[in-house]
Amino acid sequence: MNSSTKVLYTGKTHTTGGRDGASRSSDGRLDVKLGSPGASATGTNPEQMLAAGWSACFIGAMGLAAKKLQVALPADTAVDAEIDLAMNDSGYFLQARLNVSLPGIDRETAQALTDAAHQTCPYSKATRGNIDVVIAIV
């Protein structure tokens, strides 16, 4: 890691049992039971958690872009994130779709906001070039 990097926050979790276990944050604010995708057992799965984190971060990044463009981000801005756990001959992989709703924003401005957010959102940066991502304005 770069010594000139300023760490703003570190999320810490302790996970046991893998996909059918539990995960708890060091501050206790996150305490979830885990379950495999499609299983009838209670609990969330890593794909759902990635979808929630990425969509929240993406909205924050659109907010920063909106300030730069001097536009108000609508209060009912929403991102429906879909994270697929998929498999092919090479093994397991992820792919994603972010469906962005910006009510009252014209299409050109909405595209500019989503393009800027995709360049600055840390989740988008982390996945860029690693998984297929489709961003749609809905």
C-alpha positions, 0 to 999 in steps of 0.5 A: 500500500502507498505510504502517502495514502490517507485512509478515511475509514476501515470496515472490519468484519469477522466471518465464520462458516462461509456462505452458511455462517455469520458475519459481524462488524467490529463495532457491532453495527453489522451482524448478519446471518449468511446463507447460500444464494437460493437456499431456503435458510434465513440469511443474506449472501455476499452477492446481496451485500455487494449489491447493497454496498455498491448501490449506496456508494454509487448514489454517493458518487452521483451526489458528488457529480451533481454538485460539480455539475450544479444540479440537484440530485432528486431525493428519490434517486435510486439504484437497483443493483443486480449481482450475478454469481455465474459459472462457465467453463473457467469456473465461478465469476460475478457480473453486475447491472446497475439500474439507475433512476434519476426522476426529473433529470433529463437523459443527457444529464443523467448519463453525465451523472452516471458516467462520472459516478462510475469513474469515481465510485470506489466499488466501480473502480474495484470491479473495473476490468474484473467483471462485466458491468452494465449501467442503465438509466431507467 
